[in-house]
Amino acid sequence: TKHLLQSLIFVSYILIFAYHEKMSAMKTLVVHRTIEAMRLARRAIDAKYKVGFVPTMGALHEGHLSLMRQAASENDVVVASIFVNPTQFGPNEDLDKYPRTWERDNARLKETNAVDILFAPEQMYGDNHIMYVDPTGSYFDHLPEAKVRPGHFRGVATIVTKLFNIVRPDNAYFGQKDAAQCVLIRKLVQDLSMDTNVVIGETVRESDGLAMSSRNAYLSAQERPVANILFSSLKAARDLHLDTLQQQRNDNSPTLTVSQLRDIVRSVLESEPLVKEIQYIAIDDYDTMEPLPDDWAVTSEKDIIVSLACQVGAVRLIDNMVLQAPA
């Protein structure tokens, strides 16, 4: 009976994807709750089709949906996943209260009409699970997010490896908001010789500049109006950076150091009383995420990224901005 059911599912997928080839504007969202079912679905996809993959932890917002629409425009079949991964949460973090909005997420996926398959496994770790992908070593140890959230990157690297093994995507899509995670996943694919192209989408923001995040749901009515202070601080750094480069072009040759950039970000954050803690303000080489020395002077020849994490009221928020030389 089990083998017969698997055969019927396999045949149904072949028919579904043949139908999609003729009616590509129409999407039929198919949901799988087990690894076995997802693997069967993946095997049914003809090799001529490109598969795009958008992994999420649910509580979907426009940032997720924009990645799914991009994936739909660049691939023949789009798979999204929803799984709140316990191994990337620390013992005092928000695993238990992380928003789980299954019905709403399903409705948004259907409205978006960009996803063919939703992989929402009920279990990803067996009772005797002992293997992890651990990106230890100096390359990641220096990242501020790793210092603040020990074990977080091990959890992310492990779940992404598992998901890639199951879905086997040609292209996988992630948001720039989680800058350190993007670096981790690119390195994961490179070092483990994975046959997947990693695509990074720009951070999607609310109208006031707040980076969209599932954790924004935690913000109280008092905290939400001031939460865009993160964006304001990054924008102040960007403006100072651009002004300095412009003056350098005009031969005024002013000097702007990493320390001065960090100071302007900090001063804006500290101007808001509801910012209870600044966990870090990192200024790194954009290409390598290597930290830049405090006395390093800004130059038009290097793009840099400013990343920060802080507590707005009771909610931990992160954001970043790439500072590039004007064209």
C-alpha positions, 0 to 999 in steps of 0.5 A, spaced: 500 500 500 505 504 501 509 503 495 502 504 491 501 510 494 508 513 493 507 511 485 500 515 485 504 521 488 509 520 483 505 520 477 500 525 480 507 530 480 509 528 473 502 530 471 502 537 475 508 539 472 506 537 465 500 541 466 504 547 469 508 547 462 502 549 459 498 553 464 504 557 467 500 563 470 496 558 474 499 555 481 496 550 485 500 550 492 501 543 494 503 542 501 508 536 504 509 535 511 514 530 511 521 529 508 519 523 505 513 526 501 518 532 499 523 528 496 518 524 492 515 530 490 522 533 488 524 526 484 518 527 480 520 534 477 523 533 470 531 535 470 529 540 465 526 544 470 529 549 474 527 549 482 528 555 486 527 555 494 525 560 499 526 557 506 523 561 512 520 560 519 513 562 517 510 568 520 511 571 512 511 578 511 513 582 504 520 580 505 519 573 504 514 574 499 518 578 494 523 573 494 518 568 492 516 572 487 523 573 484 524 566 485 518 565 480 520 569 475 527 566 475 525 558 475 520 553 473 518 551 480 518 554 486 519 551 493 518 554 500 519 551 506 516 553 513 520 550 519 521 554 526 528 551 527 530 549 534 537 548 533 538 556 532 535 558 538 539 559 544 536 557 551 534 564 553 531 566 546 524 566 543 523 559 541 517 558 544 513 565 543 516 565 536 510 567 531 506 561 528 501 563 523 500 557 519 493 559 516 495 566 515 501 564 511 497 559 507 493 564 505 498 569 503 502 564 499 496 562 495 494 570 494 502 571 492 501 565 486 508 564 486 510 558 490 508 551 487 510 546 493 510 548 500 515 544 505 512 544 512 515 538 516 513 537 522 519 534 524 526 535 521 531 532 527 530 525 529 530 522 536 538 520 535 540 526 531 547 527 533 550 530 526 551 538 526 554 543 521 559 547 525 562 553 522 567 554 528 574 557 526 576 564 526 572 566 520 565 566 523 568 567 531 569 574 529 562 576 527 558 580 532 552 576 531 556 569 533 558 572 540 551 575 542 548 568 540 553 562 541 551 556 537 546 560 532 550 559 526 551 552 527 543 551 527 542 555 521 548 551 517 545 545 519 538 546 517 540 549 511 544 543 509 538 539 511 533 543 507 538 543 501 539 536 501 532 534 501 529 540 496 536 540 491 534 547 489 538 550 483 537 557 486 536 559 493 533 565 496 535 569 502 534 576 504 540 581 506 537 583 512 540 577 515 547 579 513 551 574 517 547 569 515 548 570 508 555 570 508 554 563 512 550 560 507 555 562 501 561 559 505 557 553 506 555 552 499 562 554 497 566 549 502 561 543 502 561 544 494 553 544 494 550 545 487 546 551 489 546 558 487 545 563 493 541 569 491 541 575 496 535 579 495 535 586 498 532 588 505 524 590 504 522 595 509 516 598 512 514 605 509 518 608 515 524 604 514 523 599 519 526 592 516 521 587 515 521 582 520 517 576 523 519 579 530 516 586 529 510 582 531 513 583 538 513 590 538 508 594 542 504 600 540 509 604 544 515 601 541 513 600 534 513 608 532 520 608 534 523 602 532 525 605 525 531 608 529 535 603 527 534 605 520 535 612 522 542 611 525 544 607 518 541 612 514 546 617 518 552 613 517 550 613 509 549 620 509 556 621 512 559 616 508 557 619 501 558 626 504 565 624 505 566 621 498 563 627 495 568 632 498 574 627 497 572 627 489 572 635 490 579 634 493 578 637 500 580 630 502 577 629 509 578 623 513 572 619 515 574 613 520 570 607 522 570 609 529 567 616 527 562 612 523 560 607 529 560 614 533 554 617 529 550 610 529 551 610 536 549 617 537 542 616 533 540 610 537 542 613 544 537 619 542 531 614 543 530 612 550 526 606 548 533 603 545 535 599 552 541 596 549 546 596 543 549 589 543 553 591 537 555 596 531 559 592 526 563 595 520 566 590 516 568 589 509 562 588 505 565 582 500 568 578 506 565 581 513 572 582 516 572 587 521 575 594 519 580 597 524 577 603 528 582 607 524 581 605 517 579 611 513 573 610 508 575 610 501 571 610 494 575 603 493 571 599 498 564 597 499 563 597 507 557 594 511 554 597 517 550 592 521 547 593 528 543 589 533 539 593 539 534 592 544 527 596 542 523 596 549 523 588 550 524 586 542 531 585 539 532 587 532 537 587 527 539 591 521 544 593 516 546 597 510 551 597 505 555 603 504 557 604 497 561 609 493 556 613 488 557 611 481 
